[in-house]
Amino acid sequence: MRTTFNRVLLGLIGLILLVVGLAVLFGSFDLQRHWDFTVPDWWPITGPKDVLLTDHNRTRFRSDDWWWPVVIAVLAILFVAALWWLLAQARAKRLRQIRIDSGDGQGALLRGRALEDVLRSESEAYQGVEWSNAVLTRHRGTPAVRLVMGLAAHATPQDVVTGLDSEVLERARTSAGLPDLPAEARLRAVRHRAARVN
């Protein structure tokens, strides 16, 4: 989710918070008088006795039963949305493109989704793997892959991991021209429902 939209939105929110913080700081410490400078007419706080909300603004809806539940609900929604957004920023970044050596000295860009689809389909084609999911991430400046696979009841995990490394990942490394492709594989047993026999 670290897109241009996120960066612009974070920048705007930061700018608004900075202006509000500076307004409170300048007004509460009376810095314009101590440092002998003037603030614009639109500046909300110009002295230590100025407040962000007047008594009228703070108390005009106090008698209405709907006011405090709405305020608390809106603040709770904003808090949950901000927390979700923060956690989304901290998640591992999915690689969108990989630069590969095309042999002509200029290189080419390979879509990360294309490599993920190939890894997923080749993993699922491997004997003993019933389903697979692949996500391409960045690991210390180089591409890395996280695989989650569902193993059939007859599959041996060691054989699957060995074959995955020597066949599937090796083909991906060779075709993409990557010197190394670190991988993390999570294996899960596929549970089948018992069939009823008459």
C-alpha positions as CSV (number, residue, x, y, z in Angstrom):
1,M,0.0,0.0,0.0
2,R,3.0,2.3,-0.2
3,T,1.7,4.0,-3.3
4,T,1.8,7.6,-4.6
5,F,-1.7,8.2,-3.2
6,N,-0.6,7.1,0.3
7,R,2.5,9.4,0.2
8,V,0.4,12.4,-1.0
9,L,-2.3,11.7,1.6
10,L,0.3,11.2,4.4
11,G,2.0,14.5,3.3
12,L,-1.2,16.4,3.4
13,I,-2.2,15.1,6.9
14,G,1.3,15.8,8.1
15,L,1.1,19.4,6.8
16,I,-2.3,20.0,8.4
17,L,-1.0,18.7,11.7
18,L,2.1,20.8,11.4
19,V,0.2,24.0,10.8
20,V,-2.2,23.3,13.7
21,G,0.8,22.4,16.0
22,L,2.7,25.6,15.1
23,A,-0.5,27.7,15.6
24,V,-0.9,26.3,19.1
25,L,2.8,26.6,19.9
26,F,3.2,30.2,18.7
27,G,0.0,31.2,20.5
28,S,0.6,29.5,23.8
29,F,4.2,30.7,24.2
30,D,3.4,34.1,22.7
31,L,6.3,33.7,20.4
32,Q,5.2,36.4,18.0
33,R,5.6,39.0,20.7
34,H,8.8,37.6,22.2
35,W,10.5,37.2,18.8
36,D,8.9,40.4,17.3
37,F,7.2,39.0,14.2
38,T,3.6,39.0,13.0
39,V,1.4,36.1,12.0
40,P,-1.2,36.2,9.2
41,D,-4.8,37.3,9.9
42,W,-6.0,33.8,9.3
43,W,-3.8,32.3,12.0
44,P,-6.2,30.8,14.6
45,I,-4.2,31.5,17.8
46,T,-2.3,34.8,18.3
47,G,-1.9,34.9,22.1
48,P,-1.8,32.7,25.2
49,K,-5.4,33.4,26.0
50,D,-6.8,32.3,22.6
51,V,-8.4,28.9,22.4
52,L,-9.1,26.5,19.5
53,L,-12.7,26.1,20.6
54,T,-14.8,28.8,22.2
55,D,-17.2,28.0,25.1
56,H,-20.1,28.4,22.7
57,N,-18.6,25.8,20.3
58,R,-17.8,23.4,23.0
59,T,-21.2,23.5,24.8
60,R,-23.8,24.2,22.1
61,F,-24.7,20.5,21.5
62,R,-24.2,19.3,25.0
63,S,-28.0,19.1,25.7
64,D,-28.6,16.9,22.6
65,D,-28.6,13.2,23.3
66,W,-27.1,12.2,19.9
67,W,-24.0,14.5,20.2
68,W,-21.6,12.5,22.4
69,P,-22.4,9.0,20.9
70,V,-21.8,10.5,17.4
71,V,-18.5,12.2,18.5
72,I,-17.3,9.0,20.2
73,A,-18.3,6.8,17.2
74,V,-16.5,9.1,14.7
75,L,-13.4,9.2,16.8
76,A,-13.4,5.4,17.2
77,I,-13.8,5.0,13.4
78,L,-11.0,7.4,12.7
79,F,-8.7,5.6,15.2
80,V,-9.4,2.2,13.7
81,A,-8.9,3.5,10.2
82,A,-5.6,5.1,11.2
83,L,-4.4,2.0,13.0
84,W,-5.3,-0.2,9.9
85,W,-3.5,2.2,7.6
86,L,-0.4,2.2,9.9
87,L,-0.3,-1.6,9.9
88,A,-0.8,-1.7,6.2
89,Q,2.3,0.5,5.7
90,A,4.4,-1.8,7.9
91,R,3.5,-4.9,5.9
92,A,6.1,-6.5,3.7
93,K,6.2,-4.8,0.3
94,R,5.1,-6.9,-2.6
95,L,7.4,-6.6,-5.6
96,R,5.7,-5.2,-8.6
97,Q,8.6,-5.5,-11.0
98,I,12.0,-7.1,-11.3
99,R,14.8,-5.9,-13.5
100,I,16.3,-8.8,-15.3
101,D,19.3,-9.1,-17.7
102,S,17.9,-9.5,-21.2
103,G,21.3,-10.0,-22.8
104,D,21.4,-6.8,-24.8
105,G,23.0,-4.7,-22.1
106,Q,19.8,-2.7,-21.4
107,G,17.8,-5.1,-19.3
108,A,14.0,-5.7,-19.1
109,L,11.3,-5.4,-16.5
110,L,9.5,-8.6,-15.4
111,R,6.1,-8.2,-13.7
112,G,6.2,-9.6,-10.2
113,R,2.6,-11.0,-10.6
114,A,3.8,-13.0,-13.7
115,L,6.6,-14.6,-11.8
116,E,4.2,-15.3,-8.8
117,D,1.7,-17.0,-11.2
118,V,4.5,-19.2,-12.7
119,L,5.8,-20.2,-9.3
120,R,2.2,-21.0,-8.1
121,S,1.3,-23.1,-11.2
122,E,4.6,-25.0,-11.2
123,S,4.3,-25.7,-7.5
124,E,0.8,-27.0,-7.9
125,A,2.0,-29.2,-10.8
126,Y,4.6,-30.8,-8.5
127,Q,3.6,-34.2,-7.3
128,G,2.0,-34.1,-3.8
129,V,1.1,-30.4,-3.9
130,E,-2.7,-29.8,-4.1
131,W,-2.7,-26.0,-3.9
132,S,-0.1,-23.3,-3.7
133,N,0.2,-19.5,-3.2
134,A,3.3,-17.4,-4.0
135,V,4.1,-13.8,-3.0
136,L,7.2,-12.0,-4.2
137,T,8.8,-9.7,-1.7
138,R,12.0,-7.8,-1.2
139,H,14.6,-9.3,1.1
140,R,17.7,-7.2,1.8
141,G,17.6,-5.6,-1.6
142,T,17.0,-8.8,-3.6
143,P,13.8,-10.5,-4.6
144,A,12.5,-13.3,-2.3
145,V,9.5,-15.5,-2.5
146,R,7.1,-16.8,0.2
147,L,5.3,-20.0,-0.7
148,V,2.3,-21.5,1.1
149,M,1.4,-25.0,-0.1
150,G,-1.2,-27.6,0.7
151,L,0.2,-31.1,0.7
152,A,-1.7,-34.3,-0.1
153,A,-1.8,-37.0,2.5
154,H,0.7,-39.2,0.6
155,A,3.2,-36.4,0.1
156,T,6.6,-36.3,1.9
157,P,7.5,-32.8,3.1
158,Q,11.2,-33.3,2.6
159,D,10.8,-34.6,-1.0
160,V,8.5,-31.7,-1.8
161,V,10.9,-29.0,-0.4
162,T,13.9,-30.6,-2.1
163,G,12.1,-30.9,-5.5
164,L,10.8,-27.4,-5.1
165,D,14.3,-26.0,-4.6
166,S,16.0,-28.0,-7.3
167,E,13.3,-27.7,-9.9
168,V,10.7,-25.0,-9.5
169,L,12.9,-22.3,-7.8
170,E,16.0,-23.2,-9.9
171,R,13.9,-22.7,-13.1
172,A,12.6,-19.3,-11.8
173,R,16.2,-18.2,-10.9
174,T,17.5,-19.2,-14.3
175,S,14.7,-17.7,-16.4
176,A,14.7,-14.4,-14.5
177,G,18.5,-14.2,-14.5
178,L,18.7,-13.9,-10.7
179,P,21.8,-14.9,-8.9
180,D,19.8,-15.9,-5.9
181,L,16.1,-16.3,-4.9
182,P,15.6,-16.8,-1.2
183,A,12.4,-18.7,-0.5
184,E,10.3,-19.4,2.6
185,A,7.9,-22.3,2.2
186,R,5.1,-23.1,4.6
187,L,3.6,-26.5,4.2
188,R,0.1,-27.4,5.3
189,A,-1.7,-30.7,5.3
190,V,-4.8,-30.8,3.2
191,R,-7.7,-32.3,5.2
192,H,-10.2,-34.3,3.1
193,R,-13.7,-35.0,4.3
194,A,-14.5,-38.7,4.8
195,A,-16.6,-40.1,1.9
196,R,-19.7,-42.1,2.8
197,V,-19.7,-45.5,1.2
198,N,-23.0,-47.5,0.9
